[in-house]
Amino acid sequence: MRRCSTLLLAFIIAAAATAQSKAGDFTIDPLPAQRLGPVKMRAVGPRATGGAVRPCTENICDTTQPHTCVEVNFEETAWRTCISNQGRRSLTLGPTDLRRSPGAPWMRVLREASVADIFVPYHSFAFRLYDMQQATEASLLEMRQADVAASGSLITLSNQSIPQVGAELNDRGIAWLCKGLSGQQVRRGQELALWGVFDAQNYDFIIDYRLRDDGSIGFRMGSTGFNNPYFEPLSTTDAHMHSTLWRVDIDLNGSGGDTAHTLAHREGDIPPTPLAAIDTESPFNGGREGTMVWDPVQFNTILIEDETTKNSHGNPIGYELHANPEGLSRHYAQEAGNVTRQERFTKFDFAVTHYKESERNAFFDTPHVRYLDPDQYLLGASPAAGFGVADNESVTDTDLVVWYRASVHHDPHDEDHAPGDPNFLMTGITLVHWSGFELIPRNLFDFNPLGGPSRNNCQ
Ligand SMILES: [Cu+2]
């Protein structure tokens, strides 16, 4: 007993020593129960009404870079978020707050999310491009009305003369439905898409964030533009990978108190048990900073929970990072003749690090536009010794940053041709290839966030 107390005290001291305050950070304590507002019945119908994008009532942006704050109100839930151009790291989401139910207070869920880098290694050529290396604030391109949906709008960030962000309020299909003999109900979902175009010479990369009415957040990267023209004709037809590393600073109900877990589903390889399968939840990397390979057979997800904030069922609120890749890219620098970079960050899919302001600032480094590559800021390669996972800090009950890398493989085919191209040359515009991931609520709500009724209503 005495030993436990000593350990607990040591833990509390350690946690206090590593806690860092972030400007504008806040926590709701206790979290109010989710409410069913009078809008609930209107929300249950052939189509959700409502959903309006407007400037934030309270500007929650905390950056000197070009930015704006937008708010969207759905039937039950609402979002307010900053969107900014962080120079080399381009279009950045956050801080982002969620309103869980009508009349509920805003709750912080995300501090800052952006593309960390876009790595594009080619098959036959020596190109192993890090597209953020040459990026500047000007890499976020001008948007035109023709870019967005008919109901979409353009956003001009602070101190800018041109719009660089598109905002679209989209129908996203069926959110839930139930059809019974005596009744049927259906609910379509909505989402706010905020997106911009990052210029990387011949390629245009669409950085696209989706804030949805069910509390989930989508992160998407679209690769389009034209194939590499610099050593044509061969470079226009050479296969390559577009591998996007994302950095997501999750601040669930404020920056502190977050813990990373690995969820796994297992069948066939478990000891004799009456169960055919088991689902396990274990501390991510044994509770320390580290990296992880995605195992699709285990349906692995990374769960970030705020252990200090419980929903009305007594469960910690959380978000689960769901990968949905077409494949897992792995790259081998030495075999490819890359003598400048080891490409160690391409040997895994997930990483979790403890947030440190110094690491964040070195990563963005907006005033100096110094470039660090992922092996440096994530794995601690020189000159960033101790950065990222390298100092093996705790990822329990603290302030966390989650990293995920999603890739698309582009083996050019005849749809890459412009009309009239000979078969050995591709000067056409490539149809967009999408990759990305989702943050899905897990015990973030007390019940179906979109008014889903009891089964008694549709039997
Ligand atoms: Cu490509």
Residues whose N, C-alpha, C, O or C-beta is under 5 A from the ligand:
A	BS01	CU	H410
